Amino acid sequence: MTTTTKQASAGNRSRVAAIPVYERIAQDIRARIESGFWEAGAYIPSRRSLASEYSVHLRTLQHAISLLIEDGTLDADSSRGTRVPSRKVDSKAQYTASPQVNLATGDAKVGIIAPLDDSKATVSEAFDFGSPALVQALERAVAETGGSTLFENAWRHRSKISYVAAGIDDLLAAGADAIVLVNLSDAEDIRNQAIAASLTTPRPLIYVSSHPLDRPISQVTCDIRGSGYQMAEHLLARGHRRILFIASYGAPWVDQRVDAARAAVQHAAGPRAEIRLYPSQLEYPARNDGELREAHTRRTQQAGHDAALAAFDDNLIGYADGQYSAIIAANDYTAYGVIAAADERGFRPGKDFAIGGFDDAIDSRMLGLTSVRRPIGAMGREAARLAIQALGGNVTNANVRLNCHLVIRQTTSARFDAGSGIGVHVARL
């Protein structure tokens, strides 16, 4: 290196050092938002969590957040946290106001259309187990404003090609002033019909799903990508530095969780951490919304079981040096397969290795499986808020994205001591 280059390098380091730590943190958070890591409407992690991530005092992190709030990069909500502002959509609202609505006298009627489970349990319903709870939260929130709700089961018109439109028409005929369309499973046919409905429905339309629509429509979603970051961050905080991500198959939501988990590992402070996708090459089958739920869950569990069995037989999993002490399963059904494989090989989840999944499916509590739960109740309340807000004259389309919730159970409740190669059980908080 020449003298001139050395001087230039020293000058660059000096300039970087001259920038206060809180400003550098603000710059990094701003860059992460601009890159799409946290999308519009998403709530960022708590300030304590971010302070830990950046290895700084809480006051330093708060100073950085204050700068971002002042310049409009972030919005502060005293009751829910700090979030990226919702997008402002330039297009004009396509609906007409209902002249009968008087919020002051509680005349608002909110129509709800959701695909609730019936005897024909298919993949479309397999991930909609939260719909009843979401609808209940939505109904309560509307009732608290003095309004009322109307309900339509989307599956009632499933014999029709445009069954969502048929359900919306019935709700409008019954006097609905606004429509909330629930599609937690992100079923493709419902998503496509929602896009069409956003152009034709003459009343405010709120879309609720796990994934956003790329359309100028008010919608409430949850941060699927952020859930992957949460799980990896939790395992890293428990002392795990080598994490195996096991997936039964490839899908966009799997890719999001893998990418976010990798980002958490890259941002981790302390000793070097590593994450590995297993199998390294995933198959991306075409989604079949008509597949029976029982067959789909059985196939997912079996694929997770087979992948884990191969990993155990290859001596990849465990607390020994060079092994992966923690597993992230792409979803809870995959985790169930991993746990079954562990039992066959004499490994105990939470004792001989840590494991966490996603979606907090019905058996996860009984198995003691740590999981990331979608904010079902909050999504229902936000949908009600947007509907009532629209009926009050605020026609700005909003994209609200809520954080998922980490539920810590026995399978990750032990703190891993990488130095001794053992897991130490700690009391759950």
C-alpha positions as semicolon CSV with decimal commas, in nm:
position;residue;x (nm);y (nm);z (nm)
1;M;0,000;0,000;0,000
2;T;0,141;0,343;-0,094
3;T;0,180;0,629;0,152
4;T;-0,098;0,821;-0,025
5;T;-0,334;0,522;-0,003
6;K;-0,253;0,475;0,365
7;Q;-0,325;0,840;0,434
8;A;-0,653;0,822;0,242
9;S;-0,755;0,507;0,431
10;A;-0,670;0,668;0,763
11;G;-0,870;0,974;0,662
12;N;-1,174;0,760;0,580
13;R;-1,154;0,584;0,916
14;S;-1,125;0,922;1,086
15;R;-1,435;1,054;0,912
16;V;-1,634;0,740;1,001
17;A;-1,521;0,766;1,362
18;A;-1,624;1,132;1,364
19;I;-1,987;1,036;1,294
20;P;-2,166;0,977;1,626
21;V;-2,269;0,618;1,692
22;Y;-2,639;0,707;1,705
23;E;-2,616;0,867;1,359
24;R;-2,446;0,559;1,214
25;I;-2,722;0,343;1,364
26;A;-2,987;0,574;1,216
27;Q;-2,816;0,548;0,876
28;D;-2,813;0,169;0,897
29;I;-3,181;0,148;0,998
30;R;-3,271;0,389;0,716
31;A;-3,077;0,173;0,468
32;R;-3,257;-0,141;0,588
33;I;-3,593;0,030;0,534
34;E;-3,495;0,154;0,189
35;S;-3,382;-0,197;0,093
36;G;-3,725;-0,334;0,185
37;F;-3,609;-0,529;0,490
38;W;-3,887;-0,355;0,685
39;E;-4,168;-0,268;0,446
40;A;-4,423;0,013;0,468
41;G;-4,655;-0,042;0,764
42;A;-4,420;-0,288;0,940
43;Y;-4,341;-0,241;1,309
44;I;-3,968;-0,259;1,374
45;P;-3,827;-0,458;1,672
46;S;-3,841;-0,303;2,018
47;R;-3,578;-0,047;2,114
48;R;-3,428;-0,281;2,369
49;S;-3,397;-0,551;2,104
50;L;-3,232;-0,310;1,861
51;A;-2,998;-0,180;2,132
52;S;-2,890;-0,538;2,194
53;E;-2,847;-0,601;1,820
54;Y;-2,625;-0,293;1,777
55;S;-2,448;-0,356;2,111
56;V;-2,516;-0,003;2,239
57;H;-2,681;0,155;2,543
58;L;-3,059;0,198;2,522
59;R;-3,022;0,578;2,532
60;T;-2,798;0,569;2,223
61;L;-3,053;0,362;2,033
62;Q;-3,338;0,592;2,142
63;H;-3,142;0,891;2,011
64;A;-3,111;0,718;1,671
65;I;-3,484;0,639;1,663
66;S;-3,568;0,999;1,754
67;L;-3,373;1,120;1,448
68;L;-3,566;0,882;1,223
69;I;-3,900;0,991;1,368
70;E;-3,810;1,357;1,322
71;D;-3,725;1,312;0,952
72;G;-4,033;1,098;0,883
73;T;-3,851;0,770;0,827
74;L;-4,040;0,616;1,120
75;D;-4,372;0,675;1,294
76;A;-4,411;0,641;1,671
77;D;-4,728;0,483;1,811
78;S;-4,746;0,503;2,190
79;S;-4,965;0,191;2,215
80;R;-4,810;-0,036;1,952
81;G;-4,447;0,067;1,897
82;T;-4,247;0,221;1,613
83;R;-4,322;0,146;1,251
84;V;-4,236;0,235;0,893
85;P;-4,504;0,479;0,767
86;S;-4,776;0,333;0,546
87;R;-4,755;0,407;0,179
88;K;-4,964;0,693;0,052
89;V;-5,140;0,582;-0,267
90;D;-5,202;0,853;-0,527
91;S;-5,497;0,685;-0,694
92;K;-5,842;0,811;-0,600
93;A;-6,072;0,587;-0,400
94;Q;-6,303;0,387;-0,626
95;Y;-6,594;0,361;-0,384
96;T;-6,881;0,592;-0,301
97;A;-6,974;0,690;0,053
98;S;-7,291;0,541;0,194
99;P;-7,529;0,829;0,275
100;Q;-7,692;0,632;0,556
101;V;-7,375;0,604;0,768
102;N;-7,365;0,816;1,080
103;L;-7,075;0,713;1,302
104;A;-7,201;0,931;1,585
105;T;-7,522;0,726;1,612
106;G;-7,356;0,390;1,551
107;D;-7,521;0,319;1,217
108;A;-7,210;0,173;1,049
109;K;-7,246;-0,180;0,913
110;V;-6,926;-0,365;0,831
111;G;-6,957;-0,672;0,611
112;I;-6,709;-0,955;0,668
113;I;-6,635;-1,227;0,414
114;A;-6,400;-1,507;0,522
115;P;-6,340;-1,869;0,417
116;L;-6,428;-2,051;0,739
117;D;-6,352;-2,423;0,763
118;D;-6,619;-2,674;0,666
119;S;-6,633;-3,045;0,595
120;K;-6,426;-3,002;0,276
121;A;-6,099;-2,924;0,453
122;T;-5,845;-2,840;0,183
123;V;-5,511;-2,661;0,174
124;S;-5,694;-2,330;0,140
125;E;-5,831;-2,389;0,489
126;A;-5,519;-2,555;0,627
127;F;-5,362;-2,223;0,715
128;D;-5,690;-2,045;0,791
129;F;-5,724;-2,187;1,144
130;G;-5,691;-1,831;1,273
131;S;-5,986;-1,693;1,076
132;P;-6,253;-1,749;1,346
133;A;-6,042;-1,567;1,607
134;L;-5,969;-1,285;1,362
135;V;-6,336;-1,245;1,277
136;Q;-6,428;-1,241;1,647
137;A;-6,171;-0,967;1,719
138;L;-6,297;-0,767;1,423
139;E;-6,658;-0,799;1,538
140;R;-6,571;-0,686;1,891
141;A;-6,377;-0,386;1,762
142;V;-6,665;-0,274;1,539
143;A;-6,915;-0,324;1,823
144;E;-6,702;-0,103;2,050
145;T;-6,760;0,187;1,806
146;G;-7,135;0,127;1,819
147;G;-7,142;-0,031;1,473
148;S;-7,266;-0,374;1,367
149;T;-7,135;-0,651;1,144
150;L;-7,269;-0,879;0,874
151;F;-7,097;-1,209;0,791
152;E;-7,067;-1,418;0,477
153;N;-6,878;-1,748;0,453
154;A;-6,681;-1,733;0,128
155;W;-6,718;-2,109;0,079
156;R;-7,098;-2,080;0,058
157;H;-7,066;-1,966;-0,304
158;R;-6,768;-2,188;-0,394
159;S;-6,965;-2,350;-0,680
160;K;-6,954;-2,014;-0,859
161;I;-6,645;-1,899;-1,048
162;S;-6,645;-1,557;-0,877
163;Y;-6,754;-1,675;-0,534
164;V;-6,589;-1,383;-0,352
165;A;-6,779;-1,135;-0,567
166;A;-7,100;-1,326;-0,499
167;G;-7,041;-1,301;-0,125
168;I;-6,963;-0,929;-0,148
169;D;-7,281;-0,873;-0,350
170;D;-7,486;-1,045;-0,077
171;L;-7,326;-0,826;0,191
172;L;-7,391;-0,509;-0,007
173;A;-7,753;-0,613;-0,066
174;A;-7,786;-0,660;0,311
175;G;-7,673;-0,300;0,365
176;A;-7,298;-0,328;0,433
177;D;-7,125;0,011;0,428
178;A;-6,774;-0,137;0,414
179;I;-6,631;-0,481;0,333
180;V;-6,349;-0,670;0,506
181;L;-6,216;-0,966;0,304
182;V;-6,015;-1,221;0,508
183;N;-5,768;-1,451;0,329
184;L;-5,520;-1,574;0,592
185;S;-5,419;-1,873;0,380
186;D;-5,328;-1,642;0,091
187;A;-5,528;-1,869;-0,140
188;E;-5,446;-1,765;-0,496
189;D;-5,804;-1,766;-0,623
190;I;-5,924;-1,547;-0,335
191;R;-5,627;-1,314;-0,384
192;N;-5,705;-1,276;-0,754
193;Q;-6,073;-1,212;-0,682
194;A;-5,975;-0,954;-0,420
195;I;-5,780;-0,764;-0,686
196;A;-6,087;-0,763;-0,910
197;A;-6,312;-0,662;-0,620
198;S;-6,086;-0,367;-0,536
199;L;-6,172;-0,222;-0,877
200;T;-6,547;-0,287;-0,873
201;T;-6,674;-0,280;-0,513
202;P;-6,864;0,051;-0,457
203;R;-6,783;0,059;-0,085
204;P;-6,456;0,066;0,116
205;L;-6,276;-0,269;0,089
206;I;-6,020;-0,385;0,346
207;Y;-5,807;-0,690;0,263
208;V;-5,661;-0,904;0,545
209;S;-5,398;-1,166;0,465
210;S;-5,056;-1,298;0,557
211;H;-4,914;-1,143;0,240
212;P;-4,989;-0,797;0,092
213;L;-5,151;-0,726;-0,241
214;D;-4,955;-0,507;-0,479
215;R;-5,260;-0,290;-0,533
216;P;-5,387;0,050;-0,406
217;I;-5,615;-0,100;-0,145
218;S;-5,632;-0,071;0,233
219;Q;-5,493;-0,391;0,379
220;V;-5,368;-0,552;0,698
221;T;-5,091;-0,812;0,685
222;C;-4,831;-0,964;0,917
223;D;-4,455;-0,959;0,881
224;I;-4,375;-1,311;0,759
225;R;-4,018;-1,214;0,677
226;G;-3,967;-1,059;1,020
227;S;-4,079;-1,382;1,188
228;G;-3,770;-1,555;1,049
229;Y;-3,551;-1,283;1,197
230;Q;-3,727;-1,317;1,534
231;M;-3,670;-1,692;1,555
232;A;-3,303;-1,675;1,458
233;E;-3,246;-1,381;1,694
234;H;-3,403;-1,580;1,979
235;L;-3,181;-1,882;1,920
236;L;-2,871;-1,663;1,895
237;A;-2,965;-1,499;2,225
238;R;-2,988;-1,849;2,377
239;G;-2,623;-1,903;2,283
240;H;-2,661;-2,108;1,963
241;R;-2,403;-2,017;1,698
242;R;-2,473;-2,296;1,447
243;I;-2,831;-2,317;1,320
244;L;-2,981;-2,562;1,069
245;F;-3,285;-2,436;0,876
246;I;-3,494;-2,739;0,767
247;A;-3,765;-2,693;0,503
248;S;-4,001;-2,955;0,360
249;Y;-4,027;-2,774;0,027
250;G;-3,962;-2,438;-0,133
251;A;-4,214;-2,152;-0,144
252;P;-4,194;-1,770;-0,140
253;W;-4,276;-1,759;0,231
254;V;-4,002;-2,015;0,302
255;D;-3,753;-1,801;0,109
256;Q;-3,855;-1,494;0,312
257;R;-3,801;-1,672;0,642
258;V;-3,466;-1,816;0,532
259;D;-3,342;-1,476;0,409
260;A;-3,448;-1,306;0,732
261;A;-3,287;-1,575;0,949
262;R;-2,965;-1,532;0,753
263;A;-2,983;-1,156;0,808
264;A;-3,019;-1,208;1,183
265;V;-2,710;-1,429;1,182
266;Q;-2,516;-1,169;0,983
267;H;-2,616;-0,897;1,231
268;A;-2,535;-1,109;1,536
269;A;-2,280;-0,971;1,779
270;G;-2,027;-1,191;1,956
271;P;-1,866;-1,511;1,827
272;R;-1,909;-1,602;1,462
273;A;-2,248;-1,755;1,386
274;E;-2,354;-1,979;1,097
275;I;-2,683;-2,087;0,942
276;R;-2,731;-2,361;0,684
277;L;-3,033;-2,448;0,471
278;Y;-3,112;-2,820;0,471
279;P;-3,165;-2,976;0,223
280;S;-2,952;-2,726;0,032
281;Q;-3,166;-2,765;-0,282
282;L;-3,542;-2,736;-0,230
283;E;-3,815;-2,843;-0,467
284;Y;-4,075;-2,578;-0,550
285;P;-4,397;-2,771;-0,620
286;A;-4,698;-2,597;-0,771
287;R;-4,942;-2,502;-0,499
288;N;-5,259;-2,712;-0,496
289;D;-5,527;-2,528;-0,297
290;G;-5,765;-2,818;-0,355
291;E;-5,544;-3,080;-0,188
292;L;-5,704;-3,222;0,124
293;R;-5,561;-3,069;0,439
294;E;-5,488;-3,406;0,598
295;A;-5,287;-3,513;0,293
296;H;-5,100;-3,182;0,280
297;T;-5,001;-3,182;0,647
298;R;-4,902;-3,548;0,630
299;R;-4,683;-3,480;0,326
300;T;-4,523;-3,177;0,494
301;Q;-4,448;-3,368;0,813
302;Q;-4,309;-3,663;0,620
303;A;-4,074;-3,439;0,422
304;G;-3,954;-3,274;0,746
305;H;-3,910;-3,618;0,901
306;D;-3,705;-3,748;0,608
307;A;-3,481;-3,440;0,595
308;A;-3,419;-3,453;0,971
309;L;-3,350;-3,826;0,964
310;A;-3,079;-3,770;0,702
311;A;-2,933;-3,486;0,913
312;F;-2,925;-3,704;1,226
313;D;-2,767;-3,991;1,036
314;D;-2,503;-3,752;0,898
315;N;-2,425;-3,652;1,258
316;L;-2,513;-3,287;1,186
317;I;-2,737;-3,222;1,488
318;G;-2,634;-3,206;1,853
319;Y;-2,427;-3,017;2,107
320;A;-2,086;-3,156;2,007
321;D;-1,828;-2,928;1,850
322;G;-1,902;-2,879;1,479
323;Q;-2,266;-2,989;1,506
324;Y;-2,574;-2,770;1,467
325;S;-2,722;-2,718;1,813
326;A;-3,044;-2,552;1,694
327;I;-3,298;-2,613;1,419
328;I;-3,539;-2,367;1,261
329;A;-3,822;-2,554;1,087
330;A;-3,994;-2,373;0,799
331;N;-4,329;-2,421;0,973
332;D;-4,473;-2,615;1,265
333;Y;-4,579;-2,912;1,052
334;T;-4,219;-2,950;0,935
335;A;-4,110;-2,925;1,300
336;Y;-4,347;-3,210;1,393
337;G;-4,169;-3,430;1,139
338;V;-3,829;-3,330;1,279
339;I;-3,942;-3,415;1,633
340;A;-4,067;-3,757;1,516
341;A;-3,731;-3,826;1,349
342;A;-3,547;-3,717;1,665
343;D;-3,751;-3,961;1,871
344;E;-3,659;-4,244;1,634
345;R;-3,289;-4,162;1,675
346;G;-3,305;-4,114;2,052
347;F;-3,270;-3,732;2,053
348;R;-3,482;-3,514;2,281
349;P;-3,592;-3,171;2,155
350;G;-3,508;-2,904;2,410
351;K;-3,251;-3,134;2,573
352;D;-3,021;-3,258;2,296
353;F;-3,096;-2,980;2,049
354;A;-3,320;-2,673;2,023
355;I;-3,598;-2,633;1,767
356;G;-3,852;-2,367;1,676
357;G;-4,120;-2,338;1,408
358;F;-4,377;-2,095;1,274
359;D;-4,757;-2,042;1,278
360;D;-4,819;-2,189;1,627
361;A;-5,035;-2,472;1,493
362;I;-5,272;-2,653;1,723
363;D;-5,035;-2,930;1,843
364;S;-4,741;-2,698;1,915
365;R;-4,854;-2,613;2,266
366;M;-4,889;-2,980;2,362
367;L;-4,545;-3,061;2,217
368;G;-4,386;-2,765;2,393
369;L;-4,269;-2,631;2,056
370;T;-4,143;-2,274;2,044
371;S;-4,319;-2,102;1,756
372;V;-4,390;-1,763;1,600
373;R;-4,760;-1,678;1,610
374;R;-4,938;-1,446;1,371
375;P;-5,102;-1,144;1,546
376;I;-5,451;-1,268;1,462
377;G;-5,646;-1,054;1,710
378;A;-5,452;-0,738;1,629
379;M;-5,510;-0,795;1,256
380;G;-5,884;-0,810;1,316
381;R;-5,880;-0,494;1,526
382;E;-5,671;-0,307;1,267
383;A;-5,911;-0,413;0,990
384;A;-6,203;-0,276;1,193
385;R;-6,014;0,048;1,254
386;L;-5,943;0,097;0,883
387;A;-6,306;0,022;0,790
388;I;-6,449;0,267;1,044
389;Q;-6,183;0,522;0,950
390;A;-6,283;0,498;0,583
391;L;-6,650;0,541;0,670
392;G;-6,555;0,851;0,865
393;G;-6,422;1,014;0,549
394;N;-6,052;0,914;0,555
395;V;-6,007;0,754;0,212
396;T;-5,627;0,714;0,221
397;N;-5,537;0,355;0,137
398;A;-5,315;0,217;0,414
399;N;-5,082;-0,083;0,420
400;V;-5,058;-0,194;0,784
401;R;-4,808;-0,472;0,856
402;L;-4,795;-0,610;1,210
403;N;-4,517;-0,799;1,384
404;C;-4,566;-1,166;1,467
405;H;-4,525;-1,289;1,826
406;L;-4,256;-1,527;1,946
407;V;-4,399;-1,789;2,186
408;I;-4,115;-1,949;2,383
409;R;-4,172;-2,304;2,504
410;Q;-3,963;-2,600;2,622
411;T;-3,790;-2,677;2,292
412;T;-3,577;-2,359;2,317
413;S;-3,594;-2,280;2,689
414;A;-3,241;-2,406;2,758
415;R;-2,952;-2,168;2,720
416;F;-2,671;-2,329;2,518
417;D;-2,318;-2,299;2,651
418;A;-2,102;-2,329;2,339
419;G;-1,788;-2,355;2,549
420;S;-1,898;-2,660;2,744
421;G;-2,115;-2,807;2,469
422;I;-2,414;-2,852;2,697
423;G;-2,756;-2,700;2,728
424;V;-2,843;-2,538;3,060
425;H;-3,213;-2,523;3,143
426;V;-3,335;-2,177;3,238
427;A;-3,668;-2,075;3,383
428;R;-3,917;-1,946;3,126
429;L;-3,997;-1,578;3,163
